[in-house]
Amino acid sequence: MASSQQKTNSRRPPRSWYVDALSAVAYLLLAFLLTAGAKRALGPIPALAVLTLTGGLCFFFGRSAWRGVLEARSAPGE
């Protein structure tokens, strides 16, 4: 019984905001490079789909990083 309570009470540590920020920058670069390649190889419509997918991932990682920065700034005593 104690081990099941310990599993439910232990929380995973949150991801660091700088890892999310680096991921956002990586997806931003990937968005530009893959979009340019897709435009040359497939045309403008598939390139727009690639830009939407990679740009959306960049947005979500950037938003997560920003939330992490705000949480780190508001942490009491740290």
N, C-alpha and C positions, 0 to 999 in steps of 0.2 A: 504494500500500500504506500509506503513512504517513497518508493522509487517512482510511482505514478504521479504522486503529488509533486515530486521534485521536477519531473519532466514538464508538467503543466505550469509550474511556477517559474521555471527558468526561461528567460526571454533571450532570443538571439540578439546579439549586439547590432546596433544599427550600422548601416554602411556609412563610411566616411564621405563627407560631401565632396572632398577633392577627387575621389575616385569617380563619382558621378560627373563632376566637371570635366575631368579628362575624357570620360566616355562621350560626353556631349561634344567636345572639340573633335574627337576622333570621328564621330558620326557626321559632323559638319564637313570635315575634309572628305570623308567618304561620299557624302551627298554630292559635292562638287565634282569629284573625280568620276564616280559612277554615272552621274547624269551626263557629263560630257562624253563619256564612252558610249553610253546608250544612245545618245543623240546621233553620234557618228555612225553607229552600227545599225540601229533600228529605226531611227526617225524621231520626230518631236513628241508624238503621243506616248510611246513607251518610256521616253526620257522623263516625261512629266509624271508618270507612275513611279518611276525610280526615285525622282526627287521628292515626291509625296511620302513615300515609304521611309527613306533615309532622313528626310527633314523632320518627319514626325518622331522618329526615334531620337533625333537630336533634341527636339523640343521636350520630350518626356524626361530625358536624362538631365537636361538643363534645368527643368522645373524641379526635379528631385534634388539637384545640387543646391538650388536656391533655397529650398525648404530646409535642407541640412545646414546651410549657412545661417539662416534665421534661427534655427533651433540651437545652434552652437553659440550664437550671440546672446540668446536669452537664457542659457543654462545658468542657474544660480551657483555662485561660488567657484566657477571655473574660469 
